[in-house]
Amino acid sequence: MDPVLDIPAGFARHDRKSPLTEPWEPLYSRLSGDTVVLGLRAGDAHTNSRGFVHGGLISALADNAMGLSCARRLGLETGLVTVNLTVDFLGLAHKGEWLEFDTVFVKPGSTLCFAQAFVTADGQPCARANAVFRVISRRAAA
């Protein structure tokens, strides 16, 4: 484990960068079969005015984890766009806790991909997200 941030074994710096997630770095990921599990140690940049991890961050990273996992499951020749995203907040996440975003495939298809993400904060349920992604070809996305 990283002695400074106490990162769980198996996680490494996430290599897929985006302008949205840039302020939330460092983000971590690990591959688990077909899924990309995202993780982060909650800090000041992740919290709302009450000191809890912001629901928008949880929503965005759950969407990200599910989308990356669906793309991995379907192969590199596909791209995805989010059609629908719902999030149920089950508990609070606090500064200093390790957040993990893990995907379960509901129905990965060639046109639509249905997935669910379970979010934990120090191993305790924090949120559950459901998403539908539209599968697009790389050629159509260009």
Secondary structure, 3 states (H helix, E strand, C coil): CCCCCCCCCCCEECCCCCCCCHHHCCCEEEEECCEEEEEEECCHHHECCCCEECHHHHHHHHHHHHHHHHHHHHCCCEEEEEEEEEEEECCCCECCCEEEEEEEEEEECCCEEEEEEEEEECCEEEEEEEEEEEEEEHHHHC
